[in-house]
Amino acid sequence: MSQTLAHPETAPDQALSLLRRVFGYDQFRGSQDRIVDTLLRGEDALVIMPTGGGKSLCYQLPALLRPGVGIVVSPLIALMQDQVMGLTELGVRAAALNSALSLDEAERIERELLHGELDLVYVAPERLMTPRFLGLLERLDAENGIALFAIDEAHCVSAWGHDFRPEYLQLSILHERFPAVPRVALTATADARTRREIAERLNLTEAAEFLAGFDRPNIRYRVLGKRSAKEQLLTFLRREHAGEAGVIYCLSRAKVEGTAAWLCEQGITALPYHAGLPAATREKNQTRFLNEDGIVMVATIAFGMGIDKPDVRFVAHLDLPKSLEAYYQETGRAGRDGLPANAWMAYGLQDVLTYRQMMDGSELSEDQKRIERQRLDAMLGYAETVACRRQVLLGYFGETGRSACGNCDNCLEPPDTYDGGLDAQKALSCVYRTGQRYGVGYLVDVLLGKSEERIKANGHEALTVFGLGQGKDQNGWRGVFRQLVAAGFLEVDAEGYGTLRLTEAARPVLRGEQGVLLRRERREDKKAAGAKAKHFIADQDRELWDALRACRRELAIEHGVPPYVIFHDATLKALLDERPRNLAEMAGISGIGSRKLEAYGQVFLDVLWEHG
């Protein structure tokens, strides 16, 4: 498969030809063409591109065009296997070197590598950094050449990040040992601080930087305050994603297992995934998620990086993520095929308390703790915003000046806001008069005038704030307290088991010198039926859609690959919409290269003809 550039001036034409023939695309997206051209010229690049934006193609294509073998540094076995499967289906000679291989298999791949029989080789950073493998690379460079080094998931180099891998810190050796080989570092998630760290630690400060937009316009964002989180989740799944694949993130392992078991009882095929499960169980559940349609994975953050299943229709959070970086990366696992997808979240103040307890009990330096608190505050601000969520999310990553998106809950169902100065005063006064020693549940009970034993025992029935909040229900007051924490008027005391304390910023509010705009709590998705994403398959096309998916599933089983490796949902949708009558017409559909056209074209044409 590997081709050598005939002449630098012909590089763009060759790249476009190969893009069409191998990958089945007529044109590049965004900055892909400029990244490919940079690497073909032998220059380094740093690529920040959203999930689903086509990062892999940016190094796969130049690796096929430049002399030698492309070496891809990848942090996870699952990611390597997925990429190799996909490339093999395209007719590209690809392999992965990782700990899952037997000694004989690893030696065979190394021989093929040295003999120039491979186009791309994926390798874990731990293996790459061994003296033996570095020596093998020096031999390869001298004899057959190295086309490029691609460092995938480059944010793993950041000590401040949530996926830090210390082995990544050593990868600057690639520039020292192989200065003539171009390098490209790629990631979907990196704020300005992380981008600087990647460039400095990987010695890419002189590299061309390609910062694609962070927007994922096909994802709809929605956030709810927790009431009965599992029931809220079930309503969402049944109403909008029956029979569809998705990921549900939980903070604790116990919650993962409990939620998965409960969903199964409700008739939803849900599997658990967390680091405490036996490796065989994790692998089995991950394989089912990748290979079967309609599986819901309930997981901790141990699941996700490198999972490139394009037809994930939703990502749900039952707990607040600890940062907007984490939230962006996790929600970005939905809708990688570009079709409509949902990012749904339910959260409460208990989530904030849990993270702050974890932070305070950690061995992080004070500087790191300060940064983590800032990130958590930004996440909380996003959850409680009344503005367009996409504007807030993209603004965090430096993209400002955008108009409202029209595809988030705040745009589709604008929040009902009101002058909340009086409610804020009641809530803040309740915190103050009870001694700043109680959590939200107790404070709400005082405001509602509940004559419980603990309130009586503390003498709080005699307070002027007792019963002062009876015009609002429990969920309403919980929403007020959440918003006051998000606005910085209250802080959660992790050492005090979730007690709320006034901040200095609360003083002018208490005195009536500063107004507060609050949002009324939404009733549970009262307009969701009208606001939810319309399914991308029309009712009259459902039978043919199901037939195309069934055909894909049978081929996947026959070839031993996940269905999306045969064709993405987006390609099936194009077949449905365009109804090609012959192979020549099918060749023009995005995502169908020459190898797949030859292997699967007639089979899918038969399905289209059968359904007229």
C-alpha positions in Angstrom: 0.0 0.0 0.0 2.8 2.4 0.9 3.6 4.9 -1.8 6.6 7.2 -2.2 6.0 10.7 -3.3 6.9 11.2 -6.9 7.7 14.9 -6.4 6.9 17.4 -3.6 4.8 19.5 -6.0 2.5 16.5 -6.7 1.9 15.8 -3.0 -1.5 17.5 -2.8 -2.8 15.6 -5.8 -1.4 12.3 -4.6 -2.9 12.9 -1.1 -6.3 13.7 -2.6 -6.2 10.6 -4.8 -5.3 8.4 -1.9 -8.0 9.9 0.2 -10.6 9.0 -2.3 -9.3 5.5 -3.3 -8.4 4.2 0.2 -10.6 6.1 2.6 -13.5 6.9 0.4 -13.7 10.6 0.9 -13.8 13.2 -1.9 -12.3 16.1 0.1 -10.5 16.9 3.3 -12.3 18.4 6.2 -11.2 21.6 8.0 -7.4 21.8 8.4 -6.7 18.1 7.4 -5.2 19.1 4.1 -2.8 21.6 5.7 -1.7 19.1 8.4 -1.1 16.4 5.8 0.9 18.8 3.6 3.0 19.9 6.6 4.0 16.3 7.4 4.6 15.5 3.7 7.1 18.4 3.7 8.9 16.7 6.6 7.9 19.3 9.2 6.5 18.8 12.7 2.9 19.6 13.7 0.8 19.9 16.9 -2.9 19.1 16.2 -5.8 20.0 18.5 -8.9 18.7 16.8 -12.3 17.7 18.3 -13.3 14.1 18.6 -14.8 12.9 15.4 -12.9 15.6 13.4 -10.6 13.1 11.6 -7.4 13.3 13.6 -6.2 9.8 12.6 -6.3 10.5 8.9 -3.9 13.4 9.5 -1.1 11.0 10.1 -2.3 7.8 8.4 -2.4 9.4 4.9 1.1 11.0 5.0 2.5 7.8 6.5 1.3 6.0 3.3 2.8 8.6 1.0 6.1 9.2 2.7 8.9 6.6 2.3 9.2 4.2 5.2 6.9 3.1 8.0 4.7 5.3 10.2 5.2 4.7 13.9 2.2 5.7 16.0 2.5 6.0 19.8 -0.8 5.1 21.4 -1.6 4.7 25.1 -4.3 2.0 25.1 -4.5 -1.5 23.6 -8.1 -1.1 22.7 -7.3 2.1 20.7 -4.5 0.3 18.8 -6.7 -2.7 18.0 -9.5 -0.6 16.8 -7.3 1.4 14.5 -5.6 -1.6 13.1 -8.9 -3.4 12.4 -10.2 -0.3 10.5 -7.0 0.1 8.5 -6.8 -3.6 7.6 -10.4 -3.4 6.2 -9.2 -0.6 4.0 -6.3 -2.7 2.7 -3.6 -0.9 4.7 -0.8 -3.0 6.1 -1.1 -2.1 9.8 -0.1 -3.9 13.1 0.1 -3.1 16.8 2.9 -4.0 19.2 1.5 -4.3 22.8 1.5 -6.5 25.8 -1.5 -8.5 24.6 0.7 -10.3 22.0 2.5 -13.5 22.5 6.3 -13.5 22.1 6.0 -15.2 18.7 3.4 -12.7 17.4 5.6 -9.7 18.6 8.7 -11.1 16.9 6.7 -11.7 13.6 5.5 -8.1 13.6 9.0 -6.8 14.3 10.4 -8.9 11.4 7.7 -7.5 9.1 8.5 -4.0 10.3 12.2 -4.4 9.5 11.5 -5.9 6.1 9.3 -3.0 5.0 6.1 -5.1 4.9 4.1 -2.7 7.1 2.7 0.8 6.4 1.8 1.7 10.0 2.8 0.2 13.4 1.1 1.2 16.7 3.1 0.9 19.8 2.7 1.7 23.5 5.0 4.4 24.9 6.4 1.9 27.5 7.5 -0.5 24.7 8.8 2.3 22.5 11.1 3.7 25.3 12.9 0.4 25.9 16.5 0.3 24.6 15.7 -2.7 22.5 12.9 -1.1 20.6 14.8 2.2 20.2 17.6 0.1 18.7 15.1 -1.6 16.4 13.9 1.9 15.2 17.5 3.0 14.5 17.9 -0.1 12.3 14.6 0.6 10.6 15.6 4.3 10.0 18.8 3.2 8.4 17.5 0.4 6.2 13.9 1.2 5.2 13.2 4.6 6.7 10.6 6.0 9.2 7.8 8.0 7.5 6.8 9.8 10.7 6.1 9.6 14.4 2.5 10.2 15.5 2.0 10.8 19.2 -1.7 10.2 19.7 -3.7 11.3 22.8 -0.9 13.8 23.4 -2.6 15.4 26.4 -1.4 12.3 28.4 1.9 14.3 28.7 0.3 16.9 30.9 0.9 16.5 34.6 -2.1 18.7 35.3 -4.4 16.5 33.1 -6.8 13.8 34.0 -5.1 11.2 31.7 -1.5 11.8 32.7 0.9 9.0 31.6 4.5 9.5 32.9 5.9 7.5 30.0 4.8 10.3 27.6 7.3 12.7 29.3 10.2 10.7 27.7 8.9 10.9 24.1 11.1 14.0 23.4 13.8 11.4 22.8 12.3 10.8 19.3 13.4 14.2 18.2 16.9 13.7 19.7 17.4 10.3 18.1 15.6 10.9 14.8 15.8 14.6 14.1 15.0 14.2 10.4 11.7 12.3 11.0 8.7 14.5 11.2 6.5 14.3 14.3 2.9 15.1 14.9 1.2 15.2 18.3 -2.6 15.0 18.4 -5.3 15.4 21.0 -9.0 16.4 21.2 -8.8 18.0 24.6 -6.3 20.7 25.5 -6.8 24.1 27.0 -4.1 26.8 26.5 -2.1 25.6 29.5 -2.1 22.0 28.3 -1.1 23.0 24.8 1.9 24.8 26.1 2.9 21.9 28.2 2.6 19.4 25.2 4.8 21.7 23.0 7.4 22.1 25.7 7.6 18.6 27.0 7.6 17.0 23.5 10.1 19.6 22.1 7.5 20.8 19.6 7.7 24.5 20.4 8.7 25.2 16.7 6.0 22.9 15.3 3.2 24.3 13.2 0.1 24.4 15.5 -3.3 23.5 14.1 -6.1 24.4 16.5 -9.4 23.3 15.0 -12.6 24.5 16.5 -13.8 22.6 19.5 -17.5 22.6 18.5 -19.4 19.4 18.0 -22.6 20.9 16.5 -24.4 17.5 16.3 -24.3 17.0 20.1 -27.2 18.4 22.1 -26.3 19.5 25.7 -28.7 19.2 28.6 -28.3 19.5 32.4 -30.8 18.7 35.1 -30.7 19.1 38.9 -30.8 15.7 40.6 -34.1 14.7 42.1 -34.3 10.9 41.6 -31.4 10.6 39.3 -32.0 7.0 38.1 -35.6 7.6 37.3 -34.6 10.8 35.5 -32.1 8.8 33.5 -34.6 6.1 32.7 -37.1 8.6 31.4 -34.4 10.1 29.1 -33.4 6.7 27.8 -36.9 5.4 27.1 -38.1 8.6 25.6 -35.1 9.4 23.3 -32.7 6.4 23.0 -34.6 3.1 23.2 -32.4 0.4 21.7 -29.5 2.7 21.0 -25.9 2.6 22.2 -24.6 5.0 24.8 -22.3 5.5 27.8 -23.4 6.5 31.3 -20.6 7.8 33.6 -20.7 7.5 37.4 -18.2 8.6 39.9 -18.0 5.4 42.0 -17.5 1.8 41.2 -20.5 0.8 43.5 -22.7 3.3 41.6 -21.6 1.8 38.3 -22.6 -1.7 39.3 -25.8 -0.7 41.0 -26.9 1.5 38.0 -26.1 -1.2 35.4 -28.0 -3.9 37.4 -31.0 -1.6 37.9 -31.1 -0.7 34.2 -31.1 -4.4 33.3 -34.1 -4.9 35.6 -35.8 -2.2 33.6 -35.2 -4.1 30.4 -32.2 -2.1 29.1 -29.1 -4.0 28.1 -26.5 -2.4 30.4 -23.0 -3.5 31.2 -20.6 -2.3 34.0 -17.1 -1.1 33.5 -14.6 0.0 36.1 -11.0 -0.6 37.1 -12.0 -2.9 40.0 -13.6 -5.5 37.7 -11.5 -8.5 36.6 -9.6 -7.8 33.4 -11.5 -10.6 31.6 -14.9 -9.1 32.6 -13.8 -5.6 31.4 -12.6 -7.0 28.1 -15.7 -9.0 27.6 -18.0 -6.1 28.3 -16.0 -3.7 26.1 -16.1 -6.2 23.2 -19.9 -6.6 23.5 -20.2 -2.8 23.5 -18.1 -2.5 20.4 -19.5 -5.4 18.5 -23.2 -5.3 19.3 -25.9 -2.7 18.6 -27.8 -1.0 21.4 -25.5 -1.8 24.3 -25.4 0.8 27.1 -22.1 0.9 29.0 -22.2 2.2 32.6 -18.7 3.2 33.6 -16.2 5.2 35.6 -13.7 7.4 33.8 -11.6 4.2 33.4 -13.7 3.6 30.2 -13.5 5.7 27.2 -10.1 6.9 26.0 -9.5 5.2 22.7 -13.0 3.8 22.3 -13.8 4.9 18.7 -17.3 3.5 18.4 -18.9 6.1 16.0 -22.6 5.3 16.6 -22.8 6.2 20.3 -26.0 8.1 20.4 -25.7 9.5 23.9 -23.4 10.1 26.8 -25.0 10.6 30.2 -23.5 11.7 33.5 -25.0 10.8 36.8 -22.4 12.8 38.6 -20.8 16.1 37.9 -17.4 15.7 36.0 -14.5 17.2 37.8 -13.6 19.7 35.0 -14.9 21.0 31.7 -11.9 19.3 30.0 -13.1 15.9 31.3 -16.7 16.7 30.4 -15.8 17.8 26.9 -13.7 14.6 26.3 -16.4 12.3 27.8 -19.3 13.8 26.0 -17.2 13.8 22.8 -17.6 10.1 22.7 -21.1 10.6 21.4 -22.0 11.1 17.8 -18.5 10.6 16.3 -20.2 9.7 13.0 -21.6 13.3 12.8 -25.3 12.2 13.3 -27.4 13.7 16.1 -26.4 12.7 19.6 -27.2 13.8 23.2 -25.0 14.8 26.2 -27.2 14.5 29.2 -26.3 15.2 32.9 -27.9 15.2 36.3 -26.0 16.7 39.2 -26.3 17.9 42.8 -24.2 19.7 45.4 -23.2 16.3 46.8 -21.1 15.8 43.7 -19.2 19.0 44.5 -18.6 17.9 48.1 -17.3 14.5 46.9 -14.7 16.1 44.6 -13.6 18.6 47.1 -13.1 15.9 49.7 -11.1 13.9 47.2 -9.0 16.9 46.3 -8.3 17.9 49.9 -7.4 14.3 50.8 -5.0 13.9 47.9 -1.3 14.3 47.7 -1.5 17.1 45.1 0.6 20.2 45.7 -1.2 23.3 46.8 -0.8 24.8 43.3 -2.3 21.7 41.7 -5.2 21.8 44.2 -5.8 25.4 43.4 -6.0 24.7 39.7 -8.3 21.7 40.3 -10.6 23.9 42.4 -10.7 26.4 39.6 -11.6 23.7 37.1 -14.3 22.3 39.3 -15.7 25.9 39.8 -15.8 26.3 36.0 -17.6 23.0 35.7 -20.2 24.0 38.3 -20.6 27.4 36.5 -21.4 25.5 33.3 -24.0 23.3 35.0 -25.8 26.3 36.5 -25.5 28.8 33.6 -28.6 30.3 32.0 -26.7 31.1 28.9 -26.2 29.0 25.8 -24.2 26.0 27.0 -22.2 25.7 23.9 -21.1 29.3 24.2 -19.9 28.6 27.8 -18.2 25.4 26.9 -16.4 26.7 23.8 -15.6 30.0 25.6 -13.7 28.0 28.2 -11.4 26.7 25.5 -10.9 30.2 24.1 -13.6 30.2 21.4 -15.5 33.4 21.9 -17.9 35.5 19.9 -20.2 32.7 18.9 -24.0 33.2 18.6 -26.4 31.0 20.6 -26.3 27.4 19.3 -30.0 26.6 19.2 -29.1 23.0 20.2 -28.9 22.9 24.0 -31.5 23.0 26.7 -31.1 26.6 27.5 -31.6 27.6 23.8 -34.4 25.2 23.2 -36.2 25.9 26.4 -34.9 29.2 27.8 -34.7 29.2 31.5 -37.3 31.2 33.5 -35.1 33.7 35.4 -36.3 36.1 38.1 -35.0 38.7 40.5 -33.8 36.3 43.2 -32.4 38.8 45.7 -35.0 38.0 48.3 -34.6 34.2 47.9 -30.8 34.6 48.0 -31.1 36.6 51.3 -33.3 34.0 52.8 -30.9 31.2 51.9 -27.8 33.1 53.0 -29.4 34.2 56.2 -30.4 30.6 57.0 -26.8 29.5 56.6 -25.6 32.4 58.8 -28.2 32.0 61.6 -27.7 28.3 61.9 -24.0 28.8 62.5 -22.6 27.8 59.1 -22.5 24.2 60.3 -25.1 22.4 58.2 -25.6 21.0 54.7 -28.3 21.7 52.1 -30.8 19.1 53.3 -31.0 20.6 56.8 -31.1 24.2 55.7 -33.9 23.4 53.3 -35.9 21.8 56.1 -35.4 24.9 58.3 -36.6 27.2 55.5 -39.6 24.9 54.9 -40.5 24.9 58.6 -40.2 21.2 59.2 -40.5 20.5 62.9 -38.1 17.6 63.0 -36.5 16.4 66.2 -33.0 17.5 65.1 -34.3 21.0 64.3 -36.0 21.2 67.6 -33.0 19.9 69.5 -30.8 22.6 67.9 -33.4 25.3 68.9 -33.7 26.3 65.3 -37.5 26.5 65.4 -37.1 29.8 67.1 -35.1 31.4 64.3 -36.6 34.1 62.2 -35.7 32.0 59.0 -37.7 29.0 60.2 -40.5 28.4 57.8 -39.6 31.5 55.8 -39.3 29.6 52.5 -42.7 27.9 52.4 -43.5 29.5 49.0 -41.0 27.2 47.3 -40.7 23.4 47.4 -37.7 21.3 48.4 -36.3 21.0 44.8 -36.7 24.8 44.3 -34.6 25.6 47.4 -32.0 23.0 46.5 -31.7 24.8 43.1 -31.3 28.2 44.9 -28.4 26.8 47.0 -26.7 25.2 44.0 -26.9 28.5 42.1 -25.5 30.4 45.1 -22.6 28.0 45.3 -22.0 28.3 41.6 -22.1 32.1 41.8 -19.5 32.1 44.6 -21.7 33.4 47.4 -21.5 30.1 49.3 -18.8 27.5 49.5 -19.0 23.8 50.4 -16.8 22.8 53.4 -15.4 19.4 52.5 -13.9 19.0 56.0 -17.3 19.9 57.5 -19.1 17.0 55.7 -20.8 19.3 53.2 -21.7 22.2 55.4 -22.2 25.5 53.6 -20.4 28.7 54.6 -20.7 32.2 53.5 -18.0 33.8 51.3 -17.0 37.4 51.5 -19.0 38.0 48.3 -22.2 37.2 50.2 -22.1 40.3 52.3 -23.6 42.8 49.9 -26.3 40.3 48.9 -27.3 39.8 52.5 -27.5 43.6 53.0 -29.6 44.1 49.9 -26.8 46.1 48.2 -26.4 43.6 45.3 -29.1 41.9 43.2 -29.0 38.3 42.2 -30.6 36.8 39.1 -31.8 33.2 39.7 -33.2 30.5 37.5 -36.4 28.7 38.4 -36.0 24.9 38.6 -37.4 23.2 35.4 -40.1 20.7 35.8 -38.9 17.4 34.6 -38.4 17.8 30.8 -41.9 19.3 30.5 -41.1 20.2 26.8 -38.7 17.4 26.1 -41.0 15.7 23.7 -40.9 18.8 21.5 -37.3 19.8 22.2 -35.7 16.4 21.8 -33.6 15.6 18.7 -35.7 14.3 15.9 -34.5 10.8 14.9 -32.4 11.0 11.8 -34.4 8.1 10.2 -37.8 8.9 8.9 -40.6 6.4 9.7 -41.1 5.4 6.1 -37.4 4.5 5.8 -37.2 2.5 9.1 -37.6 -1.0 7.4 -34.8 -0.4 4.9 -32.6 1.2 7.6 -33.1 -1.9 9.8 -32.3 -4.2 6.8 -29.0 -2.3 6.1 -28.0 -2.6 9.7 -28.8 -6.3 9.7 -26.7 -6.8 6.6 -23.8 -4.9 8.2 -24.1 -6.9 11.4 -24.0 -10.2 9.4 -20.9 -9.1 7.5 -19.2 -7.9 10.8 -19.8 -11.3 12.4 -18.4 -13.0 9.2 -15.3 -10.9 9.2 -14.8 -10.8 13.0 -14.9 -7.0 13.3 -17.3 -4.5 14.9 -20.2 -3.4 12.6 -18.8 0.2 12.3 -15.6 -1.1 10.8 -17.7 -2.4 7.8 -19.5 1.0 7.4 -20.3 3.8 9.8 -24.0 4.7 10.4 -23.3 7.9 8.4 -22.4 5.8 5.4 -25.5 3.6 5.8 -27.6 6.8 6.0 -26.0 8.0 2.8 -26.9 4.7 1.1 -30.5 5.1 2.4 -30.7 8.7 1.2 -29.0 8.3 -2.2 -30.2 4.8 -3.1 -27.3 4.0 -5.6 -28.4 1.8 -8.5 -24.9 0.3 -9.3 -21.4 0.1 -8.0 -20.3 3.2 -9.9 -22.9 5.3 -8.1 -22.0 3.7 -4.8 -18.4 4.6 -5.3 -19.4 8.2 -4.9 -20.7 7.8 -1.4 -18.6 9.2 1.4 -16.8 6.5 3.4 -16.7 3.8 0.7 -13.2 3.3 -0.7 -12.2 0.9 -3.4 -11.4 -2.0 -1.1 -14.8 -1.8 0.7 -16.6 -1.2 -2.6 -15.2 -4.4 -3.9 -15.8 -6.4 -0.7 -19.3 -5.2 0.3 -20.7 -3.1 -2.5 -22.9 -5.7 -4.3 -24.2 -7.1 -1.0 -25.6 -3.8 0.1 -26.9 -3.1 -3.5 -28.9 -6.3 -3.2 -30.5 -5.0 0.0 -31.3 -1.7 -1.6 -32.9 -3.4 -4.6 -34.8 -5.8 -2.5 -36.5 -2.9 -0.7 -37.1 -1.0 -3.9 
